Amino acid sequence: MGVLTSDAPQWFLKSFVRSAVGAGATADTEAIEDVGQKLLDRWSDEHRHFHNLRHLAAVLHRVDQLAEETHEPDLVRLAAWYHGAVFSSEKKVAEASHGGEQSTASAVLAHDELTDLGVPPRAADRVAALVNAIVRHAPDPADFDAAVLNDADLAMLAAEPQRYKEYKSAVRAEYAHIPTDLYLKARIRVIERLLARKSLFLSPMGAAWEEPARQNLDMELHRLRKEQRKLDSA
């Protein structure tokens, strides 16, 4: 069931309208709000336990924190709105080696909807490119906007222990239909790929999240491998 505007903080729609107008949208406010509400409905799907409104709010907040490091902050904010707009836990597991949301489908949605709102082609193309840039969470470090979006999306990895525990539980809940052995293999691959990166965070401010994020990932990987060994021995 979709979320009603009254059920979500008013700043969600106001934020979307500001970003769309900042990107050059020529449609009236009502039309922009309609697109924003449909996005809120997507993020509010009952099957989303982590990739939900709380995650969207967190990513938008992090983008605001890092905005001074971007060239086009409104485009980064719009990319944040769309980066997980199209989501399927089944597809994510099937493509675990690629990681991330269905960013290609989300990018297409972003391009089409923003174009319909009158956002100039260059800006619509750029938002779609930013969405696609975090498919593997390994954007070009020289692309400051993509780096900020990457860092905002991964910031949860640096959460304090209790919040990180909630994050792990929420992620598992999104894949509750996946057998434990398959989930463990997929999750271990994701974490190993992240830990193999020279840097998880690419922006100067995001660099402060590097150590706590790696500590959380190391601990989770240790627990997952232990659980996997126990399952194999059984």
SENU-271880 format. One line per 3 residues: number of its first residue (from 1); their letters; for each residue x, y, z of C-alpha. Coordinates in pm, whole numbers. Layout:
NUM	a	X,Y,Z | ...
# end
This chain:
1	mgv	0,0,0 | 136,339,-96 | 213,603,162
4	lts	-14,907,178 | 146,1247,172 | 16,1307,525
7	dap	194,993,645 | 538,1113,539 | 728,1421,653
10	qwf	628,1714,438 | 989,1787,364 | 1004,1483,135
13	lks	785,1639,-134 | 921,1988,-75 | 1274,1851,-116
16	fvr	1183,1676,-441 | 1018,1988,-582 | 1319,2206,-492
19	sav	1561,1962,-654 | 1352,1921,-969 | 1314,2297,-1009
22	gag	1684,2340,-938 | 1755,2090,-1216 | 1550,2299,-1457
25	ata	1203,2138,-1446 | 944,2353,-1620 | 633,2161,-1510
28	dte	405,2317,-1250 | 441,2234,-882 | 140,2001,-882
31	aie	287,1786,-1160 | 624,1767,-984 | 457,1676,-654
34	dvg	262,1402,-832 | 587,1243,-954 | 738,1285,-609
37	qkl	438,1117,-445 | 467,820,-680 | 831,790,-582
40	ldr	732,797,-215 | 484,517,-287 | 765,311,-440
43	wsd	994,366,-143 | 705,279,93 | 631,-66,-48
46	ehr	558,-308,237 | 826,-551,115 | 1101,-293,161
49	hfh	1258,-340,502 | 1581,-151,441 | 1551,14,99
52	nlr	1261,221,226 | 1175,580,321 | 1413,569,615
55	hla	1700,480,382 | 1595,746,130 | 1587,1007,406
58	avl	1931,899,528 | 2083,919,180 | 1931,1262,117
61	hrv	2064,1380,454 | 2413,1255,371 | 2402,1423,31
64	dql	2318,1749,206 | 2614,1696,440 | 2845,1645,144
67	aee	2681,1900,-88 | 2978,2138,-80 | 3184,1867,-250
70	the	2945,1837,-545 | 2929,2032,-870 | 2552,1993,-920
73	pdl	2391,1911,-584 | 2033,1914,-713 | 2117,1649,-969
76	vrl	2282,1437,-699 | 1972,1474,-482 | 1748,1364,-770
79	aaw	1976,1066,-830 | 1936,979,-461 | 1558,983,-505
82	yhg	1580,747,-800 | 1875,521,-710 | 1650,255,-557
85	avf	1317,355,-707 | 1291,25,-895 | 1367,-254,-651
88	sse	1342,-632,-653 | 1505,-845,-387 | 1486,-1146,-619
91	kkv	1681,-967,-889 | 1934,-841,-636 | 2011,-1192,-518
94	aea	2028,-1325,-873 | 2276,-1050,-958 | 2463,-1046,-626
97	shg	2795,-1039,-808 | 2691,-704,-955 | 2543,-559,-636
100	geq	2317,-261,-581 | 1956,-192,-666 | 1814,-236,-1015
103	sta	1998,79,-1103 | 1954,47,-1479 | 1574,29,-1449
106	sav	1582,310,-1193 | 1796,521,-1426 | 1551,473,-1712
109	lah	1266,574,-1484 | 1458,884,-1371 | 1537,990,-1725
112	del	1180,943,-1848 | 1005,1110,-1556 | 1244,1404,-1532
115	tdl	1223,1461,-1906 | 842,1466,-1879 | 879,1732,-1609
118	gvp	1074,1950,-1849 | 1419,1890,-1703 | 1671,1969,-1981
121	pra	1811,1663,-2164 | 2165,1712,-2033 | 2044,1720,-1672
124	adr	1813,1420,-1718 | 2096,1225,-1879 | 2328,1320,-1594
127	vaa	2087,1204,-1324 | 2045,870,-1503 | 2423,838,-1531
130	lvn	2465,907,-1159 | 2210,639,-1075 | 2395,390,-1294
133	aiv	2729,495,-1146 | 2655,323,-816 | 2557,-14,-964
136	rha	2882,-155,-823 | 2942,126,-574 | 3267,194,-753
139	pdp	3224,521,-943 | 3505,717,-1102 | 3678,893,-808
142	adf	3729,1194,-1035 | 3352,1231,-1067 | 3279,1425,-749
145	daa	2902,1405,-783 | 2909,1027,-829 | 3153,997,-537
148	vln	2918,1187,-307 | 2620,973,-410 | 2826,659,-351
151	dad	2932,777,-5 | 2581,885,92 | 2445,544,-4
154	lam	2718,350,180 | 2722,569,492 | 2505,317,679
157	laa	2805,84,686 | 2970,320,934 | 2675,325,1173
160	epq	2723,267,1545 | 2694,-104,1642 | 2327,-113,1744
163	ryk	2213,72,1433 | 2431,-152,1217 | 2268,-454,1380
166	eyk	1926,-312,1284 | 2055,-258,930 | 2167,-623,901
169	sav	1830,-745,1027 | 1643,-521,784 | 1852,-641,490
172	rae	1791,-1004,586 | 1417,-935,615 | 1410,-810,256
175	yah	1543,-1150,153 | 1346,-1362,399 | 1225,-1576,108
178	ipt	1584,-1667,17 | 1717,-1990,178 | 1982,-1929,441
181	dly	2265,-2098,251 | 2206,-1891,-63 | 2171,-1571,137
184	lka	2496,-1635,322 | 2685,-1693,-3 | 2543,-1379,-165
187	rir	2599,-1158,139 | 2956,-1285,186 | 3033,-1204,-178
190	vie	2899,-852,-136 | 3104,-788,178 | 3422,-939,35
193	rll	3388,-721,-272 | 3346,-411,-58 | 3639,-492,168
196	ark	3860,-555,-135 | 3821,-195,-243 | 4109,36,-168
199	slf	3859,287,-31 | 3490,247,44 | 3436,622,54
202	lsp	3563,856,-213 | 3478,1207,-98 | 3702,1395,150
205	mga	3429,1418,415 | 3318,1061,353 | 3668,938,431
208	awe	3587,977,802 | 3345,684,769 | 3609,445,631
211	epa	3741,291,954 | 3408,230,1133 | 3258,90,812
214	rqn	3541,-158,768 | 3514,-262,1132 | 3142,-331,1091
217	ldm	3198,-523,768 | 3483,-727,916 | 3271,-829,1213
220	elh	2974,-917,994 | 3191,-1119,757 | 3339,-1312,1050
223	rlr	2991,-1392,1180 | 2859,-1493,836 | 3153,-1725,769
226	keq	3108,-1884,1110 | 2738,-1935,1038 | 2822,-2078,697
229	rkl	3069,-2328,845 | 2812,-2437,1102 | 2555,-2485,828
232	dsa	2798,-2683,611 | 2897,-2911,899 | 2532,-2980,974
# end
